[in-house]
Amino acid sequence: MFPSRLTKIDELTRGDHNHLLPEDECLFFGDYTARKSWAHSDTNQLILNFKMPAEHKGTNRWPHKQRAIRTVSDLFSKAIGSRFSTLTLVPVPPSKLRTDPAYDDRMMDMLRGLRAPSGSITDCRELVVQTQPMPAAHASSSRPPPEAWEEVYAIQEQLAEPNPTWIAIMDDLLVTGCRFRAMSNVLRRRFPSARITGLFIARRVPEAIDFSAFFDQIDD
């Protein structure tokens, strides 16, 4: 079953995400294995459905995406719990602009479905907006560095007040940590005293190396 508790990136796993710094605080639910199908694991199934391209809207596949969004909302609602009163939840912007037919607002859709405990207020703000289109990481052979993302990110000043004290950068999949690094840098410059945490549905794990074929070639 898909994990229901958040796990923190530590010194043993940080090296799998080369743009993360030792002081970065990032947490995730499950392990995603790249180049494997939805049948490989519950995490793969959830991530692939959650990230389903907008071109499938209106098809019989789309309910799987909607169900995945609701599942993730439930996961984060339970995991955040009493901390809703102190967190400002900031989604990583989609790689496409709103005018693009491929624009996918899945992170905000997920955040709209959060349920805070009675008496708590959910503070979800699109504090960072993307000013230019960028290639989606999975669709590009050359991943833009964090600096390239920082150049196209801008703070929406009309949403900046009140100043957040603890920002949770929300994203679906932690791969290299590139976009988290860019988001963190932009938000840190604007809100230098705020604590910043990354919350992810999953992290990509390195592919396991099968040494069996190698050892089969070694003579006794």
C-alpha positions in Angstrom: 0.0 0.0 0.0 1.0 3.6 -0.5 2.8 5.1 2.5 0.7 7.4 4.7 3.5 9.0 6.6 6.1 11.5 5.4 9.8 10.5 5.3 12.5 13.1 5.6 15.4 13.3 3.1 18.6 12.6 5.1 22.3 12.3 4.6 21.8 8.8 3.1 19.2 9.9 0.5 20.2 13.5 -0.2 22.9 12.4 -2.7 20.2 11.0 -5.0 19.0 14.6 -5.6 22.0 16.6 -6.5 20.6 20.1 -6.2 19.7 19.6 -2.6 21.9 21.2 0.1 22.6 19.8 3.5 20.4 22.4 5.2 17.4 21.7 2.9 14.4 20.2 4.6 12.4 18.0 2.3 9.9 15.2 3.0 8.0 12.7 0.8 5.6 9.9 1.0 6.7 7.2 -1.4 9.5 6.0 -3.7 9.0 6.3 -7.5 11.0 4.3 -9.9 11.6 5.9 -13.3 11.0 4.1 -16.6 8.7 1.6 -14.9 5.0 1.3 -15.5 2.1 2.0 -13.2 2.1 -1.7 -12.3 5.6 -1.5 -10.8 4.4 -0.1 -7.5 1.5 1.8 -5.8 3.7 5.0 -5.9 4.3 4.7 -9.6 0.6 4.2 -10.2 -0.3 7.3 -8.1 2.4 9.5 -9.6 1.7 8.5 -13.2 -2.1 9.1 -12.7 -1.5 12.4 -10.9 0.8 13.7 -13.7 -1.4 12.5 -16.5 -1.2 15.1 -19.4 -4.1 17.5 -20.0 -4.6 16.0 -23.4 -6.4 13.1 -21.8 -9.1 15.3 -20.3 -12.5 14.1 -21.3 -11.3 10.5 -22.0 -12.0 7.4 -19.9 -8.5 7.8 -18.4 -9.2 11.2 -16.8 -11.1 9.9 -13.8 -7.9 8.1 -12.7 -6.2 11.6 -12.5 -9.0 13.1 -10.6 -9.0 10.1 -8.1 -5.2 10.5 -7.7 -5.6 14.2 -6.9 -8.2 13.4 -4.2 -5.9 10.7 -2.8 -3.0 13.1 -2.5 -5.2 15.8 -0.9 -6.2 13.2 1.7 -2.6 12.2 2.3 -1.4 15.8 2.9 -4.5 16.7 4.9 -3.7 13.9 7.4 0.1 14.4 7.4 -0.1 18.2 7.9 -2.8 18.0 10.6 -2.3 20.6 13.3 0.5 22.3 11.4 -2.1 23.9 9.0 -2.2 26.9 11.4 1.5 27.7 10.9 2.2 26.6 7.2 1.8 28.7 4.0 1.5 26.1 1.2 3.1 27.3 -2.1 2.8 25.1 -5.2 5.6 24.9 -7.8 4.1 26.5 -10.9 3.4 24.3 -13.9 6.0 24.3 -16.6 3.5 25.7 -19.1 1.7 29.0 -19.0 -2.1 29.3 -18.5 -2.6 30.2 -22.2 -1.0 26.8 -23.2 -3.5 24.0 -23.9 -1.1 21.7 -22.1 -1.3 23.8 -18.9 -1.8 21.4 -15.9 -2.9 23.0 -12.6 -2.8 19.7 -10.7 -0.9 21.0 -7.7 -3.5 23.8 -7.1 -6.3 21.3 -7.7 -4.8 19.1 -5.0 -4.4 22.1 -2.6 -8.0 23.1 -3.1 -9.0 19.7 -1.8 -7.1 19.9 1.5 -9.1 19.6 4.6 -7.7 21.3 7.7 -8.8 20.4 11.2 -11.7 22.3 12.7 -10.6 25.7 13.7 -7.6 25.8 11.4 -7.3 27.9 8.2 -5.6 26.6 5.1 -3.2 29.2 3.8 -2.5 28.2 0.1 -0.9 30.9 -2.0 0.5 30.9 -5.5 3.3 33.1 -4.3 5.5 32.2 -7.2 4.4 32.6 -10.8 6.2 31.5 -13.9 6.7 34.3 -16.5 7.9 32.3 -19.4 7.2 28.7 -20.6 9.8 26.1 -19.8 10.2 22.5 -21.1 8.8 19.9 -18.8 11.7 18.0 -17.2 10.4 14.6 -18.5 10.1 15.9 -22.1 13.6 17.5 -22.3 16.9 15.8 -23.0 18.7 18.7 -21.3 17.3 19.8 -17.9 17.5 23.5 -17.3 19.6 24.3 -14.2 18.1 26.0 -11.1 19.4 29.4 -12.3 17.3 29.1 -15.5 14.1 28.5 -13.5 14.9 31.4 -11.1 15.0 33.7 -14.1 11.4 32.9 -15.0 10.0 32.8 -11.5 8.5 36.0 -9.9 6.9 36.7 -6.6 3.2 37.7 -6.8 3.5 40.7 -4.5 -0.3 41.1 -4.1 -0.3 37.7 -2.3 2.8 38.4 -0.1 0.9 39.7 2.9 0.9 38.6 5.6 4.5 37.5 5.5 4.7 33.7 5.8 6.7 32.4 8.7 6.9 28.7 7.5 6.6 28.0 3.7 5.9 24.6 2.4 6.9 24.3 -1.3 4.5 21.7 -2.7 5.5 19.5 -5.7 4.7 16.0 -6.9 8.0 14.4 -7.6 11.5 15.1 -6.2 14.0 14.2 -8.9 17.2 16.3 -8.9 15.8 19.0 -6.6 16.3 21.6 -9.4 12.9 23.3 -9.2 12.9 23.1 -5.4 16.3 24.8 -5.3 15.0 27.6 -7.6 11.8 28.1 -5.7 13.6 28.1 -2.4 16.1 30.7 -3.6 13.4 33.0 -4.9 11.3 32.7 -1.7 14.3 33.0 0.6 15.3 36.3 -1.0 11.8 37.7 -0.5 11.1 36.2 2.9 14.5 35.8 4.5 13.3 34.9 8.0 10.8 32.2 6.9 11.4 28.6 7.4 11.2 26.7 4.1 10.3 23.0 3.7 9.7 20.9 0.6 6.7 18.5 0.6 6.6 15.9 -2.2 4.3 13.0 -3.0 7.3 10.9 -3.9 11.0 11.0 -4.6 12.6 9.3 -7.6 14.9 6.5 -6.4 18.0 5.3 -8.3 17.5 2.3 -10.5 18.8 -0.9 -8.9 21.7 -2.5 -10.7 21.4 -6.2 -11.6 24.8 -7.7 -11.2 23.6 -11.3 -11.8 24.6 -11.2 -15.5 28.0 -9.9 -14.6 28.7 -12.7 -12.1 27.4 -15.3 -14.5 30.3 -14.4 -16.8 32.9 -15.1 -14.1 34.5 -18.5 -14.3 34.9 -20.5 -11.1 
